[in-house]
Amino acid sequence: MESNANRRTVNFTESEENMLLLLIKKYATIIENKKTDSSINYKKNEAWAQIEREFNACSRGGTYRSMIVLKNKYTNIKKRSVKKFSNAKKMMYCTGGGPNIQFTDNEVDTTIREIIGSRMTGLTSEFDNDSQIEIEHEEYSPSTSTVSEGEELLNQEDLTVIYKSDEEVTETKLDKTVVEEKNWSKMSVENLRTPKAKELRGDNNTRKNNTLKSKLTDWAKSKEDLLSIQQKCIIDESRQKLQHNEEKHKQELRHREERHKQQLKMEKEEHRIKMDILELQKKTVVINYCE
């Protein structure tokens, strides 16, 4: 037998779908939140629990819908609407070769668009070829004039006066330039030569070379100090290893000497005990013989 969790429920009616979307629209700011921290997840669970209570309280079908069933139903509706809108948008860019397919939005699609917004329709572009630019064209009529009522057109005499005055101004400017010309007879090649740039002068180059040399000497000195420190550390390490080995060898020699002394002492004691036993045995034998 199938368990109650895996048993398929009755299909949703159109009124139930609309009621579910209206309830989700009420809590859309919480349910469609992209954050996944603990506080947001707690609020989402509370919102779905409230949707479950309100849906089952208002449902007229008599079928109890759990929170999991409502979630799955909303996910399926959302997928279906998004796929429908993407297919409609894809058909807009087709170049022919088949029948024109018309996609009509129903009440469910409109509600889903209101809930998820730009995640379904996408953001409108303002700069590339997809943008729609409206250009306002102004009609030109020869009756209209750019001169206002209070202004008057200049006559031909005024224009000639302005032209003459411009010629006089240009002539005076040319005269001044002729007066201000330099006397090039006293100029030489050395005077015409442009000064050398500051970056190309010898002082700056020598200064840079000196700073580079000083940096190189400092680096060489620091490296030499580092090498001397490393050499000193290696010598100290080898000296310590040698001392440790000498101490270890001396301890081994002392232990061996002590063991040898103890062994000799034990052998002497054993020999003495054996000699005493033999002496006692000899005395007993003599006593028994005399008797």
Legacy VTK file of the C-alpha trace (Angstrom):
# vtk DataFile Version 3.0
C-alpha trace
ASCII
DATASET POLYDATA
POINTS 291 float
0.000 0.000 0.000
1.124 3.502 -0.744
1.789 5.853 2.148
-0.215 9.007 2.682
2.800 11.169 1.813
3.181 9.618 -1.664
-0.523 9.455 -2.464
-1.583 11.765 -5.314
-4.114 14.441 -4.383
-7.068 15.670 -6.399
-6.323 18.107 -9.213
-6.622 21.820 -8.506
-9.593 23.612 -9.961
-9.302 26.990 -11.669
-10.822 28.760 -8.679
-8.357 27.053 -6.343
-5.420 28.133 -8.514
-6.640 31.742 -8.531
-7.149 31.694 -4.766
-3.654 30.235 -4.227
-2.074 32.933 -6.396
-3.962 35.668 -4.565
-2.698 34.374 -1.219
0.869 34.074 -2.537
0.633 37.607 -3.927
-0.252 38.735 -0.416
3.002 37.255 0.967
5.109 37.665 -2.209
7.725 39.898 -0.559
8.626 37.064 1.833
8.170 34.013 -0.400
10.077 35.445 -3.387
12.937 36.771 -1.267
16.268 35.541 -2.606
18.015 35.490 0.781
18.499 32.088 2.428
19.571 32.908 5.974
17.855 31.428 9.010
15.578 34.400 9.721
14.295 34.586 6.117
13.725 30.801 6.017
11.771 31.022 9.250
9.617 33.815 7.826
9.038 31.815 4.629
7.880 28.775 6.593
5.562 30.950 8.665
4.155 32.530 5.488
3.508 29.149 3.869
1.871 27.890 7.053
-0.420 30.935 7.059
-1.214 30.366 3.353
-2.084 26.744 4.152
-4.484 27.800 6.915
-6.165 30.518 4.845
-6.409 28.326 1.731
-8.015 25.397 3.534
-10.345 27.766 5.412
-11.591 29.353 2.166
-11.495 26.241 -0.036
-14.885 24.932 -1.212
-13.668 21.730 -2.811
-13.457 19.852 0.463
-9.903 18.610 -0.244
-7.254 19.431 2.310
-4.100 20.871 0.740
-0.893 20.673 2.753
1.917 23.199 2.650
4.097 20.909 0.490
1.297 20.421 -2.044
0.712 24.169 -2.268
4.423 24.822 -2.751
4.695 22.254 -5.552
1.581 23.619 -7.237
2.907 27.189 -7.138
6.250 26.039 -8.539
4.556 24.229 -11.426
2.330 27.223 -12.233
5.319 29.548 -12.188
7.360 27.265 -14.464
4.482 26.970 -16.914
3.944 30.732 -17.104
7.643 31.519 -17.487
8.020 28.923 -20.241
4.979 30.321 -22.022
6.347 33.862 -21.894
9.820 32.755 -23.076
8.294 30.916 -26.047
6.258 33.997 -26.938
9.371 36.175 -26.758
11.275 33.649 -28.881
8.593 33.727 -31.569
8.947 37.521 -31.835
12.486 37.086 -33.266
11.637 34.321 -35.718
12.265 35.092 -39.401
9.447 33.046 -40.903
9.248 29.572 -42.318
6.236 28.432 -40.359
2.817 29.407 -39.069
2.484 32.282 -36.666
1.802 31.053 -33.141
-0.194 33.398 -30.946
0.237 33.338 -27.173
-2.541 34.842 -25.091
-2.127 35.681 -21.424
-4.750 34.496 -18.996
-5.441 35.601 -15.439
-2.874 33.175 -13.993
-0.083 34.488 -16.239
-0.911 38.078 -15.322
-0.806 37.296 -11.612
2.518 35.443 -11.954
3.955 38.441 -13.832
2.848 40.729 -11.006
4.419 38.449 -8.389
7.885 37.763 -9.873
8.136 40.920 -12.015
11.342 41.363 -14.023
12.458 37.754 -13.452
9.784 36.766 -15.948
9.777 39.663 -18.391
13.433 40.692 -18.079
14.848 44.195 -17.844
14.095 46.635 -20.620
17.142 47.852 -22.501
17.715 51.558 -23.012
20.788 51.650 -25.230
21.009 48.754 -27.692
18.814 47.756 -30.640
16.027 46.467 -28.390
15.281 49.937 -27.059
12.372 51.821 -28.523
13.249 55.443 -29.167
10.510 57.857 -30.083
11.674 60.768 -32.225
9.411 63.766 -32.351
9.412 65.511 -35.746
8.484 69.173 -35.864
6.678 70.327 -38.959
8.275 73.279 -40.720
6.071 75.936 -42.231
7.480 78.833 -44.281
5.124 81.219 -42.559
6.931 80.809 -39.259
9.912 83.085 -38.718
12.772 82.815 -36.243
12.705 86.551 -35.626
10.421 87.731 -32.848
8.017 90.607 -33.207
10.213 93.065 -31.245
13.335 92.318 -33.348
14.188 93.970 -36.699
16.344 92.711 -39.536
19.587 94.481 -40.269
19.664 96.440 -43.502
22.357 96.281 -46.139
24.146 99.401 -44.892
24.627 97.956 -41.425
26.094 94.815 -42.955
28.611 96.795 -45.001
29.657 98.766 -41.931
30.250 95.569 -39.986
32.240 94.104 -42.870
34.431 97.187 -43.113
35.020 97.274 -39.419
36.121 93.627 -39.548
38.626 94.419 -42.290
40.047 97.299 -40.262
40.458 95.089 -37.232
42.262 92.395 -39.219
44.583 95.009 -40.801
45.524 96.418 -37.406
46.223 92.939 -36.131
48.497 92.207 -39.092
50.369 95.476 -38.534
50.982 94.607 -34.919
52.312 91.191 -35.845
54.707 92.727 -38.347
55.988 95.146 -35.703
56.421 92.430 -33.131
58.543 90.205 -35.400
61.955 89.246 -34.026
65.275 90.127 -35.626
66.584 86.716 -36.747
69.957 88.031 -38.002
71.562 87.708 -34.561
70.207 84.210 -33.938
72.583 81.233 -34.085
72.210 77.495 -34.059
72.849 77.329 -30.306
70.036 79.803 -29.629
67.607 77.927 -31.863
68.385 74.603 -30.234
65.672 73.529 -27.806
66.825 72.765 -24.289
67.236 69.151 -23.338
64.407 67.607 -21.418
64.786 67.245 -17.703
64.540 63.453 -17.891
67.420 63.329 -20.414
69.844 65.527 -18.520
73.008 63.990 -17.137
72.398 65.054 -13.555
69.129 63.225 -13.367
70.573 60.103 -14.971
73.535 60.095 -12.624
71.190 60.580 -9.686
69.120 57.633 -10.835
72.251 55.558 -11.323
73.476 56.493 -7.864
70.171 55.541 -6.271
70.176 52.270 -8.209
73.734 51.529 -7.124
72.894 52.332 -3.515
69.901 50.026 -3.669
72.006 47.275 -5.192
74.703 47.679 -2.542
72.098 47.609 0.221
70.556 44.508 -1.281
73.972 42.813 -1.595
74.834 43.754 1.982
71.543 42.429 3.314
71.996 39.223 1.336
75.545 38.858 2.690
74.258 39.353 6.238
71.590 36.751 5.620
74.155 34.281 4.326
76.397 34.884 7.325
73.453 34.316 9.678
72.542 31.103 7.859
76.169 29.914 8.040
76.302 30.704 11.745
73.073 28.802 12.341
74.416 25.791 10.440
77.643 25.832 12.483
75.727 26.092 15.772
73.431 23.280 14.732
76.329 21.005 13.812
78.108 21.855 17.099
75.001 21.021 19.097
74.553 17.737 17.225
78.203 16.846 17.938
77.821 17.615 21.657
74.628 15.573 21.787
76.339 12.611 20.150
79.297 12.869 22.529
76.987 12.939 25.552
75.054 10.000 24.216
78.249 8.014 23.647
79.507 8.789 27.151
76.238 7.678 28.701
76.336 4.415 26.775
79.887 3.807 27.938
78.940 4.464 31.578
75.963 2.120 31.339
78.091 -0.612 29.823
80.755 -0.189 32.522
78.159 -0.346 35.286
76.571 -3.445 33.805
79.992 -5.091 33.512
80.827 -4.287 37.143
77.496 -5.661 38.329
77.993 -8.788 36.286
81.500 -9.363 37.760
80.182 -8.788 41.248
77.396 -11.291 40.713
79.825 -13.863 39.316
82.160 -13.427 42.308
79.256 -13.833 44.722
78.069 -16.893 42.866
81.578 -18.402 42.997
81.863 -17.728 46.708
78.542 -19.381 47.377
79.539 -22.426 45.347
82.841 -22.693 47.248
81.031 -22.549 50.584
78.675 -25.269 49.461
81.597 -27.434 48.407
83.340 -26.852 51.731
80.244 -27.889 53.606
79.883 -30.981 51.488
83.537 -31.859 52.156
83.104 -31.505 55.903
80.036 -33.715 55.908
81.852 -36.373 53.919
84.805 -36.357 56.385
82.504 -36.559 59.378
80.628 -39.483 57.899
83.868 -41.297 57.107
85.244 -40.869 60.619
82.140 -42.295 62.132
LINES 1 292
291 0 1 2 3 4 5 6 7 8 9 10 11 12 13 14 15 16 17 18 19 20 21 22 23 24 25 26 27 28 29 30 31 32 33 34 35 36 37 38 39 40 41 42 43 44 45 46 47 48 49 50 51 52 53 54 55 56 57 58 59 60 61 62 63 64 65 66 67 68 69 70 71 72 73 74 75 76 77 78 79 80 81 82 83 84 85 86 87 88 89 90 91 92 93 94 95 96 97 98 99 100 101 102 103 104 105 106 107 108 109 110 111 112 113 114 115 116 117 118 119 120 121 122 123 124 125 126 127 128 129 130 131 132 133 134 135 136 137 138 139 140 141 142 143 144 145 146 147 148 149 150 151 152 153 154 155 156 157 158 159 160 161 162 163 164 165 166 167 168 169 170 171 172 173 174 175 176 177 178 179 180 181 182 183 184 185 186 187 188 189 190 191 192 193 194 195 196 197 198 199 200 201 202 203 204 205 206 207 208 209 210 211 212 213 214 215 216 217 218 219 220 221 222 223 224 225 226 227 228 229 230 231 232 233 234 235 236 237 238 239 240 241 242 243 244 245 246 247 248 249 250 251 252 253 254 255 256 257 258 259 260 261 262 263 264 265 266 267 268 269 270 271 272 273 274 275 276 277 278 279 280 281 282 283 284 285 286 287 288 289 290
